[in-house]
């Protein structure tokens, strides 16, 4: 299962890793009784973005009904794991665990768990309301660098620690009435388990509370988040312990699902993890391979044995393999930002002959055409200035800047940068934005990952060996080609054939490994032995191109 921002997805695989069933529940289109847009509620005045927890409960029952209607026999399911949008927190009331343990098969989850939460909403990763709290977290250990060294990341608006600090300040009674705080992943695991499930060892690193090297809660940061030293132990109890074995069993499935949906009572529940760690598990990733997830957010993932935290990046424990870490870059303004440019082009972009005026309003045809026919960095020749833009419909995470669109002209020879105004220097809006927004997002990935990639050999400059695209944007041909031009990839750019369900797929693989692994068998060895590359991935673009890659290197200096 994958509980993302806009959908709940379910996917079942066989022991041989073949996908047998899949279904989704779209929060905007399929839910009833919830006024959400793109899966969330937004309070612009407070910079808050959050989701109703009851919506997710409704989605679980509806999704299972759809899988059942598709012919899935739940009695055959041996194990379940899942993924959840990272950083979000769910606040259980004192009645929460009792309610989970006493579910009635005749009733839906939404109506039975109405009093299971001390707060009805979960902060979303797009939330930007915690600047004051982030400043306190960065300061607590002596600066952003020290916080990143301890927890794997500097303080971020969306991270759970700053969110808890703000929650207990703004909702003290609800906080006092909270018996347990779950991440979205462990919330989903709790529902299937029928009791409060622990956070997993990878997702816990997205909280700014977990000391990665010590393998324990940071005492200083827990004191900060709780509001007072005397309340720190209470928060530690609310958080519980992290579950270290990614393939261990949390227990068997809740009787509710056995009685209502005919699951096998022996079905094992493996630890659920974050959506980004789950994406890392969607293929047996090798060193120097990179995954670029092109969903609502844009993320860049790599597996590494080296712990080299930096305020500009994120480091997490690997979700299955002790001794490995997951390196991640994450940007709020991914798919939503690209969609705004797409919509503007379809509405107003009639400046060039390539525009198809008959294309549907949400079609990517015109966006792709403009992105592919526009010259690299807007340069008709290499002596021209480079067109470079920043597109942030929401306040961005890295860099930490306010919302807005900004367009610049960079002279790589004189190393001068000036802002473009209107159609200054021939910048045609929104047409030129199609290529510029893709280049901007990919250049930011390259800038912040360049110290963590190595040369793949043959005297090539440092770059990933392969680039795997997943998520909705992986279907976009223009993005794929520009990804190879900007990021390189000595062996090319590839797409997972279920790229839009990569999180759910990684979680399903994790469940297979958890149920069938031999003693001491790693996830990489287990999945690698069953992985059939020709069935799962497709090369969709060339990677490194000599000259082009170097031109984008010049752009990074701007």
LOVOKE-770200 format. One record per residue (C-alpha): z, x, y. Coordinates in steps of 0.25 Angstrom, whole numbers, padded with zeros to 4 digits, always signed. Each point is the difference from the previous one (the first is absolute). Layout:
ZXY ...
! end
This chain:
+0000+0000+0000 -0003+0004+0014 +0008-0007+0012 -0008+0005+0012 +0000-0005+0014 -0011-0011-0002 +0000-0003-0015 +0007+0000-0013 -0009+0006-0011 +0002+0000-0015 -0007+0008-0010 +0001+0002-0015 -0005+0012-0008 -0001+0003-0014 +0006+0013-0007 -0014+0006+0002 +0001-0002+0015 -0010-0011+0000 +0002-0011+0010 +0001-0014-0007 +0004-0009+0011 +0002+0000+0015 +0003-0010+0011 +0005-0001+0014 +0008-0009+0010 -0004+0001+0014 +0012-0003+0009 -0009-0005+0012 -0009-0009-0009 +0008-0004-0012 +0014-0002+0005 +0006-0013+0005 +0011-0002+0010 -0001+0014+0007 -0006+0003+0013 -0005+0014-0002 -0012+0008+0005 -0005+0011-0009 +0013-0002-0008 +0010+0002+0011 +0007-0006+0012 -0001+0008+0013 +0010+0000+0012 -0008+0008+0010 +0012-0001+0010 +0009+0008-0009 -0011+0008-0008 +0004-0007-0013 -0009-0002-0012 +0007-0007-0012 -0003-0009-0012 +0007-0012-0006 +0007+0005-0013 -0002-0015-0005 -0015+0002+0001 +0000+0011-0010 +0008-0009-0010 -0010-0011+0002 -0011+0011-0003 +0006+0004-0013 +0000-0013-0007 -0014-0004+0006 -0006+0014-0005 +0006-0002-0014 -0006-0014-0001 -0013+0006+0004 +0000+0011-0011 +0005-0011-0010 -0012-0009+0004 -0009+0012-0002 +0004+0001-0014 +0011+0011+0000 +0010-0001-0011 +0013+0005+0006 +0006+0001-0014 -0008+0013-0002 +0005+0007+0012 +0008+0012-0005 +0004+0006+0014 -0001-0003+0015 +0001+0009+0012 -0004-0003+0014 -0002+0005+0014 +0005-0005+0014 -0004+0003+0014 +0009+0012+0004 +0012+0000+0009 +0002-0015+0001 +0014-0004-0003 +0005-0013-0006 +0015-0005+0002 +0007-0007-0012 +0011-0009+0003 +0013+0000-0008 -0007-0011-0008 -0012+0008-0003 +0003+0006-0014 +0006-0013-0005 -0012-0008+0004 -0009+0011-0007 +0008-0001-0013 +0000-0016+0000 -0014-0004+0003 -0005-0013-0006 -0014+0000-0006 -0003-0014+0005 +0001+0004+0014 -0008+0010+0009 +0006+0013+0005 -0002-0003+0014 +0009-0013-0001 +0011+0007-0009 +0002+0013+0008 +0001-0007+0014 +0014+0005+0002 -0002+0013-0007 -0002+0008+0013 +0009+0003+0012 -0013+0001+0008 -0013-0008-0002 -0009+0011+0005 -0005+0014-0004 -0004+0010+0010 -0015+0004-0002 -0005+0014+0001 -0007-0003+0013 +0013-0003+0007 +0002+0008+0012 +0013-0005+0005 +0009+0012-0004 -0003+0011+0010 +0015+0000+0005 +0004+0002-0015 -0010+0010-0003 +0005+0009+0012 +0014-0001-0006 -0005+0004-0014 -0008+0012+0005 +0012+0004+0008 +0010-0001-0011 -0004+0012-0008 -0004+0008+0012 -0015-0004+0002 -0012-0006-0007 -0003+0013-0007 +0014+0000-0007 -0001-0015-0003 -0014+0003-0007 +0006+0011-0007 +0011-0008-0006 -0007-0014-0002 -0014+0004-0001 -0004-0006+0013 +0004-0001+0015 +0005-0013+0005 -0010-0011+0000 +0001-0015+0005 -0003-0006-0014 +0009+0009-0008 +0012-0008-0006 +0011+0008+0006 -0003-0002+0014 -0003-0015-0004 +0014-0001-0006 +0006+0005+0012 -0007-0009+0009 +0003-0012-0009 +0015+0002-0001 +0000+0002+0015 -0008-0013+0003 +0005-0009-0012 +0014+0005-0003 +0004-0013-0007 -0012+0001-0009 +0002+0014-0003 +0015-0002-0003 -0005-0011-0010 -0010+0009-0007 +0004+0004-0014 -0012+0009-0002 -0012+0006+0007 -0013+0001-0008 -0013+0006+0003 -0012-0009-0002 -0003+0007-0013 +0014-0001-0005 +0001-0015+0005 -0012-0003-0009 +0006+0007-0012 +0013-0007+0002 -0007-0014-0001 -0007+0004-0013 +0013+0007-0005 +0009-0012+0004 +0010+0009+0006 +0000+0010+0012 -0009+0012-0004 +0002+0014+0006 -0010+0007+0009 -0009+0010-0007 +0001+0015+0003 -0013+0000+0008 +0001-0012+0008 +0014+0003+0004 -0006+0012+0008 -0006-0010+0010 +0013-0004+0006 +0005+0013+0009 +0013-0001-0008 -0003+0007-0013 +0003+0015-0001 -0013+0005-0008 +0005+0013-0004 +0015-0004-0003 -0005-0013-0008 +0010-0008+0007 +0003-0009+0013 +0002+0008+0012 +0014-0002+0004 -0002+0002+0015 -0012-0009+0000 +0007-0011-0008 +0011+0001+0010 -0010-0002+0012 -0007-0011-0007 +0013-0008-0003 +0005+0002+0015 +0013+0006-0003 +0006+0010-0010 +0009-0010-0006 -0012-0009-0003 -0008+0011-0007 +0006-0003-0014 -0004-0015+0001 -0014+0004+0004 -0001+0010-0012 +0005-0012-0009 -0011-0009+0006 -0011+0010-0003 +0005+0003-0014 -0005+0012-0008 -0015+0005-0001 -0006+0000-0014 -0005+0013-0003 -0009-0002-0013 -0013-0006+0005 -0003-0004-0015 +0014-0005-0003 +0004-0014-0003 +0008-0008+0010 +0002-0011-0011 -0008-0012-0006 -0007-0011+0008 +0008-0012+0006 +0002-0012-0009 -0007-0008+0011 -0013+0006-0003 +0002-0001-0015 +0003-0014+0000 -0010-0004+0011 -0012+0009-0003 +0003+0004-0014 +0002+0015+0002 +0005+0007-0012 +0015+0002+0002 -0001+0015-0004 -0010+0002+0012 +0005+0013+0007 +0001+0001+0015 -0003+0014+0005 +0004+0005+0014 -0009-0006+0011 -0004+0010+0010 -0007+0000+0014 -0014-0004+0002 -0004+0014+0004 +0007+0007-0012 -0007-0010-0009 -0013+0003+0006 +0002+0014-0004 +0002-0004-0014 -0014-0008-0001 -0006+0013-0006 +0004+0013-0006 +0000+0007+0013 -0002+0015+0000 +0004+0011+0010 -0009+0000+0012 -0005-0014-0002 +0003-0010+0011 +0001-0015+0000 -0004-0007+0013 +0005-0014+0000 -0008-0009+0009 +0008-0013+0001 +0008-0007+0012 +0005+0014+0002 -0007+0013-0002 +0007+0010-0009 -0003+0014-0006 +0007+0004-0013 +0001+0013-0008 +0009+0005-0011 +0006+0013+0002 +0011+0009-0006 +0004+0005+0014 +0010-0007+0009 -0005+0004+0014 +0005-0011+0009 -0004-0001+0014 +0002-0011+0011 -0015-0004+0000 +0000-0003-0015 +0008-0006-0011 +0005+0005-0013 +0005-0008-0012 +0005+0003-0014 -0011-0003-0009 +0001-0014-0007 -0001+0005-0014 +0001+0016-0001 +0012+0008+0003 -0003+0012+0008 -0012-0006+0007 -0001-0006+0014 -0009-0009+0006 -0006+0004+0014 -0004-0012+0009 -0006-0003+0013 +0001-0014+0005 -0006-0008+0012 +0003-0014+0004 -0014-0001+0006 -0009+0000-0012 -0008-0012-0004 +0005-0009+0011 -0005+0009+0010 -0014+0002-0007 -0001-0015-0001 +0002-0002+0015 -0012+0009+0003 -0008-0007-0011 +0003-0013+0006 -0004+0005+0014 -0013+0006-0005 -0004-0013-0007 +0003-0008+0013 -0005+0009+0010 -0007+0012-0006 -0015-0003+0003 -0003+0013+0007 -0008+0006-0011 -0011-0005-0009 +0008+0003-0013 +0009-0012+0003 -0002-0012-0009 +0003-0012+0009 +0000-0009-0013 +0011+0007-0007 +0013-0008-0002 +0011+0002+0010 +0009+0008-0010 -0012+0008-0006 +0001+0015+0000 -0015+0001+0000 -0002+0003+0015 +0013+0009+0000 -0006+0009-0011 -0014+0000+0006 +0006+0005+0013 +0009+0010-0006 -0011+0006-0009 -0011+0001+0011 +0009+0005+0011 +0000+0016+0001 +0012+0008-0004 +0011-0001+0011 -0010-0007+0009 -0008+0014+0001 -0015-0001+0001 +0000+0015-0001 +0012+0010-0001 +0000+0003+0014 +0004-0014+0004 +0014-0004+0002 +0007-0007-0011 +0004-0015+0000 +0014-0002-0005 +0009-0012+0000 +0014-0005-0003 +0001-0014-0005 +0014-0006-0001 +0001-0015+0001 +0015+0002-0005 +0009+0011+0005 -0003+0012-0010 +0009+0007-0009 -0006+0014+0001 -0002+0003+0011 +0011-0009+0005 -0008-0006+0012 -0001-0014+0006 -0011-0010-0003 -0014+0002+0006 -0014+0005-0001 -0003+0013+0006 -0014+0007+0001 -0002+0015+0003 -0011+0010+0002 +0003+0014-0005 -0008+0012+0003 +0002+0010-0012 -0006+0011+0008 +0008-0001+0013 +0012-0006-0008 +0001-0011+0010 +0004-0015-0002 -0002-0011+0009 +0002-0015-0002 -0012-0009-0001 +0000-0012+0009 -0009-0012-0002 -0014+0005-0004 +0003+0014+0005 -0008+0011-0006 -0008-0010-0008 +0011-0006-0008 -0005-0014-0004 +0011-0009-0004 +0002-0005-0011 -0012+0006-0007 +0005+0015+0002 +0013-0004-0005 -0004-0003-0014 -0002+0015-0004 +0011+0004+0010 +0011-0008-0006 -0003+0005-0014 -0001+0015+0005 +0013-0002+0008 +0008-0005-0012 -0006+0011-0010 +0002+0011+0010 +0014-0004+0002 +0002+0002-0016 -0007+0013+0000 +0008+0005+0012 +0014-0003-0006 -0004+0004-0015 -0007+0013+0003 +0012+0009-0002 +0002-0006-0014 -0014+0001-0006 -0006+0013-0006 -0013+0005-0002 -0006-0006-0013 -0007+0014-0002 -0014+0005+0002 +0004+0005+0014 +0001-0014+0005 +0009-0004+0011 +0013-0007-0003 -0002-0014-0004 +0002-0010-0012 -0007+0002-0013 -0003-0015-0001 +0003-0012+0009 +0003-0013-0007 -0002-0012+0009 +0008-0013-0003 +0003-0013+0007 -0009-0010+0007 -0006+0011+0008 -0005+0007-0012 -0012-0010-0001 -0005+0005+0013 -0012+0009-0001 +0001+0006+0014 +0015+0003-0002 -0003+0007-0013 -0011+0009+0006 +0008+0004+0013 +0012+0003-0009 -0008+0011-0007 -0005+0005+0013 +0014+0001+0007 +0009+0003-0012 -0009+0008-0009 +0002-0001-0015 -0006+0011-0007 -0004-0010-0012 -0003-0012+0009 +0006-0013+0003 +0003-0010-0011 +0005-0015-0001 +0009-0006-0010 -0007-0012-0006 +0012-0008+0002 +0003+0007+0014 +0004-0013+0007 +0011-0002-0011 +0004+0015-0001 +0015-0003+0002 +0001-0011-0010 -0008+0009-0010 +0009+0012+0002 +0012-0009-0002 -0007-0005-0013 -0002+0014-0005 +0014+0003+0003 +0004-0011-0009 -0008+0005-0011 +0005+0014+0001 +0015-0006+0000 -0002-0008-0012 -0009+0009-0009 +0003+0015+0004 +0005+0010-0010 +0013+0007+0003 -0003+0011+0011 -0014-0005+0003 -0003+0000+0014 -0008-0011+0007 -0012+0010+0003 -0001+0004-0014 +0001-0015-0005 -0010-0006+0009 -0009+0012+0000 -0002-0001-0015 -0004-0015+0001 -0008+0001+0013 -0015-0002+0000 -0005+0005+0013 -0014-0005-0002 +0006-0014-0001 +0010+0001+0011 -0007+0008+0012 -0013+0000+0007 -0005+0011+0009 -0004-0007+0012 -0003+0011+0010 -0002+0015+0002 +0012+0008+0005 +0000+0014+0007 -0013+0002+0008 +0000+0014+0006 -0002-0001+0015 +0004-0014+0001 +0014+0003-0005 +0002+0011+0010 -0005-0009+0012 +0011-0009-0004 +0009+0012+0000 -0004+0003+0015 +0004-0015+0003 +0014+0002-0005 +0002+0010+0011 -0002-0011+0010 
! end
